Every structure is written in C-alpha cells, then in structure tokens.
Amino acid sequence: SIPNEVYSLSTITYLNLGHNKIDKLSSDIIKLENLNYLGVFYNPLKSIPSEVMSLKKLSFISCWKTNISQKEIDKIKFRLPNVVVHDTE
C-alpha cells in the first residue's frame, strides 16, 4: 500500500509507483494537486480513483501491465482528453 504521508506531498509533480504490489489508490490522491505524471504500471491495480479526473495539471498516466480493464482505460481517456494514457508496452 501507499503510505498516507505520500498524499500530503502537495507540491509533488512526478509520482512513479511502478513495479509494486499496489492494488488500490486512495481517493486522497486529489490532494496531489500539482501532479503532472502518475506511473502505476506493473501493479495489480484494477481501477484509477475518479478523483484523478480532477487533477488539473496531470498530463501523463502510465498504466500498462495493470489489471485495469480496457473499458476503464477508455473511460479515463475520454474524461481526460488532454492527458496521455500510456496503456501498452
């Protein structure tokens, strides 16, 4: 799991959580209002919290090799048209 302290890093712009055993992101991710990059690749993650859709500075999500369904990925791409969603190797 991700330590709660991570969500208090409000100035962080790059968060790479790749190659862990993370299966859930907290809705507290909304607190990372300066986040530009979110890497969750190679994790058993099944979804991205809807709060991510409110991160105005986000420009890149790397979510390949996760358990996020293609339907969910398509939904993220639709809701975040200005964000690159990297979902393939």
C-alpha positions in Angstrom: 0.0 0.0 0.0 1.0 3.6 -0.3 1.8 5.4 2.9 -0.7 8.1 3.8 2.2 10.6 4.1 2.6 10.5 0.3 -0.7 12.2 -0.1 0.5 15.1 2.0 3.2 15.9 -0.6 1.0 18.6 -2.3 3.9 20.0 -4.3 5.0 16.7 -5.9 4.7 16.7 -9.7 6.0 13.2 -10.6 4.8 10.1 -8.8 6.2 6.7 -10.0 4.6 3.8 -8.2 5.5 1.3 -10.9 6.7 -2.3 -10.1 5.0 -2.6 -6.7 2.1 -4.7 -5.5 -0.3 -1.8 -5.3 -3.9 -2.9 -5.8 -5.7 0.4 -4.8 -5.1 4.1 -4.9 -6.7 6.2 -2.2 -9.1 9.0 -3.1 -6.7 11.2 -1.2 -4.7 11.4 -4.5 -6.8 14.5 -5.1 -4.5 16.2 -2.6 -1.6 15.9 -5.1 -2.9 19.0 -7.0 0.4 19.7 -8.7 0.8 16.1 -10.1 1.9 16.0 -13.7 2.9 12.4 -14.0 1.3 9.3 -12.4 3.0 6.0 -13.0 1.2 2.9 -11.8 2.5 0.3 -14.3 3.2 -3.3 -13.3 0.8 -3.3 -10.4 -2.3 -5.4 -9.8 -4.4 -2.2 -9.7 -7.9 -2.6 -11.0 -9.0 1.0 -11.3 -7.9 4.6 -11.0 -9.9 6.7 -8.5 -12.3 9.1 -10.1 -10.6 11.9 -8.1 -7.7 11.6 -10.6 -10.0 13.2 -13.2 -9.9 16.4 -11.1 -6.1 16.8 -11.2 -5.8 19.9 -13.4 -2.1 19.6 -14.0 -2.0 15.9 -14.8 -0.6 15.3 -18.3 0.5 11.6 -18.3 -0.7 8.4 -16.7 1.3 5.2 -17.3 -0.9 2.3 -16.5 0.3 -0.6 -18.7 0.7 -4.1 -17.2 -2.1 -3.5 -14.6 -5.5 -5.1 -14.1 -7.4 -2.1 -15.3 -9.9 -3.1 -17.9 -9.8 -1.7 -21.4 -13.2 -0.3 -20.8 -11.9 1.6 -17.7 -8.9 2.9 -19.7 -11.1 4.1 -22.5 -13.2 5.9 -19.9 -10.1 7.6 -18.5 -9.0 8.6 -22.0 -12.5 10.1 -22.7 -12.7 12.0 -19.5 -9.1 13.3 -19.7 -8.6 14.0 -23.4 -5.6 16.2 -22.8 -3.8 13.5 -20.8 -1.6 10.9 -22.4 -2.7 7.5 -21.1 0.1 5.0 -21.7 -1.5 1.6 -21.5 0.7 -0.5 -23.7 4.3 -1.6 -23.6 
